[in-house]
Amino acid sequence: MRVSTAMLVSRGPLGIDADRWARTVKSYKIDGRVVIDLSTERGRERFAELTADTRLLENQSNAFLETCASILRRTDGMETITDDNMGDEWLYLKHHRWF
C-alpha cells in the first residue's frame, strides 16, 4: 500500500477500515470536550477533511492512498529497484557537478 509518498508494507494483508477511522475521529475528546463538533458547519467540514483520505482509490497514482493491486498494475513492466541497481541517479548528478 502507498500512503502519500511512502510505501506501507506488511507480511500480512493491510486494510483501511474507513468506518472505524470515522468512529475514532468522532470520539476524540480533550478534557472531556469533543474535538470535532459535528453540530457546527466547520466541525462537519473538518470531519470530512480528516476522513476523506481513508478511501482507497484504484488506478489513481496521485491519490493519498493506493492499494497494492493498483500499484502493481500501474508499474507493470517497470524495472524493479534493488540494491544492485540503486544509485544510478547519483552518477548523473556527479557528472554534472551538482554536489
C-alpha positions in Angstrom: 0.0 0.0 0.0 1.2 3.5 -0.7 0.4 6.3 1.8 1.2 9.6 0.1 4.8 9.2 -0.9 5.7 6.3 1.4 5.2 2.6 1.0 3.5 0.8 3.8 4.4 -2.9 3.8 3.5 -5.9 5.9 3.8 -9.7 5.7 0.1 -9.9 6.1 -2.8 -8.1 4.4 -3.2 -4.4 5.1 -6.6 -2.8 5.1 -8.1 0.6 5.9 -11.3 0.5 7.9 -13.0 3.8 7.0 -15.9 3.3 9.3 -13.6 2.6 12.3 -11.5 5.7 11.5 -14.7 7.8 11.3 -15.9 6.5 14.7 -12.4 7.2 16.2 -12.3 10.8 14.9 -15.9 11.4 16.2 -14.9 10.0 19.6 -11.8 12.2 20.2 -12.1 14.3 23.3 -9.8 16.7 25.2 -10.6 17.5 28.8 -14.0 15.8 28.2 -14.9 18.0 25.3 -15.3 16.6 21.7 -12.5 17.7 19.4 -14.7 17.7 16.2 -18.1 19.3 16.9 -20.4 17.8 14.3 -23.1 20.2 15.3 -21.3 23.0 13.5 -20.6 23.5 9.8 -16.9 23.9 10.5 -16.8 20.7 12.5 -18.6 18.8 9.7 -16.1 20.2 7.2 -13.1 19.3 9.3 -14.5 15.8 9.8 -14.9 15.4 6.1 -11.3 16.5 5.5 -10.0 14.1 8.2 -11.9 11.1 6.8 -11.6 11.8 3.1 -8.3 10.0 2.6 -9.5 6.7 4.1 -11.0 5.8 0.7 -8.6 3.7 -1.3 -8.5 5.0 -4.8 -7.8 2.4 -7.6 -5.8 3.5 -10.7 -5.1 6.9 -9.4 -1.4 7.4 -8.7 -2.0 10.8 -7.3 -4.4 9.5 -4.6 -3.2 9.8 -1.0 -3.8 6.0 -0.5 -3.2 3.4 -3.2 -3.7 -0.4 -3.0 -1.0 -2.9 -3.8 -3.1 -4.2 -6.7 -3.3 -0.7 -8.2 0.5 -0.1 -7.7 1.2 -3.5 -9.4 -1.0 -2.7 -12.4 0.5 0.8 -12.7 4.1 -0.3 -12.6 3.8 -3.5 -14.7 6.8 -3.8 -16.9 8.9 -1.3 -15.0 12.3 -2.4 -13.7 12.4 -3.5 -10.1 14.7 -1.4 -7.9 17.1 -3.5 -5.9 20.4 -2.9 -4.0 22.2 -3.9 -7.2 20.7 -1.2 -9.4 20.3 1.7 -7.0 22.4 4.8 -7.2 22.4 5.4 -11.0 20.7 8.7 -10.4 23.8 9.9 -8.4 26.1 9.2 -11.3 24.1 11.8 -13.3 24.4 14.3 -10.6 28.1 13.7 -10.0 28.8 14.0 -13.8 27.0 17.4 -13.8 28.8 18.5 -10.6 25.6 19.2 -8.7 27.2 18.2 -5.4 
